[in-house]
Amino acid sequence: MGENHLVSFSMVFLFAAVFIGQAHGSSLCDKAAFPALCRSTLKGASDPTSALKNAIKHLIFETRRAKVSSLRIGSLKSLVVCKQNFDDAIDDLETSLAYMQKKDIASLKINLSAAMTDYSTCDDAVIESGEQKKASRVLNTDNLLEQLAANCLYLASLLK
Ligand SMILES: *[C@@H]1O[C@H](CO)[C@@H](O)[C@H](O)[C@H]1NC(C)=O
């Protein structure tokens, strides 16, 4: 194969990669706050609605895990608040999915933002009670949950 053939083969491959990337919706996350993390939650969705649905379901899954993990730390004052807020976040995310189904985008966004607030309420409780060291795992997990929630809010902004 001559050099020209190699070049054109590379170009075909590049265009194919870009095209397949779009078909799989990975470009949906290009302007998200945390693009790589965003792409990892889409599960091949190619339109904003299914992308957001998968991203919210992923966030619900991670919030459930965060709750279980926080319960293993032991009894800290702040963790009572965190457990409650993880439950609230799951409720708010389920409500968001329901509003998405009804195409009520404004209510979807309000409830997504409420989930975001739930995570930071947990952070505040940990910090106010001076339990940062003992509950450091919760703060780290919350950081991830807040990034996932920010990506959901971004994907919600793509809906019409
Ligand atoms: C969810 O959205 C509805 C409709 O906008 C609103 O009434 C409700 O307060 C929201 N829930 C939260 C937790 O913000």
The ligand as an ORCA input file, in Angstrom:
! r2SCAN-3c Opt
* xyz 0 1
  C     -40.558     19.153     41.721
  O     -41.294     19.891     40.766
  C     -42.603     20.249     41.149
  C     -43.268     20.942     39.963
  O     -42.524     22.047     39.529
  C     -42.554     21.140     42.375
  O     -43.851     21.451     42.804
  C     -41.798     20.417     43.483
  O     -41.641     21.296     44.570
  C     -40.415     19.987     42.986
  N     -39.753     19.233     44.025
  C     -38.687     19.733     44.650
  C     -38.120     18.866     45.714
  O     -38.199     20.814     44.388
*
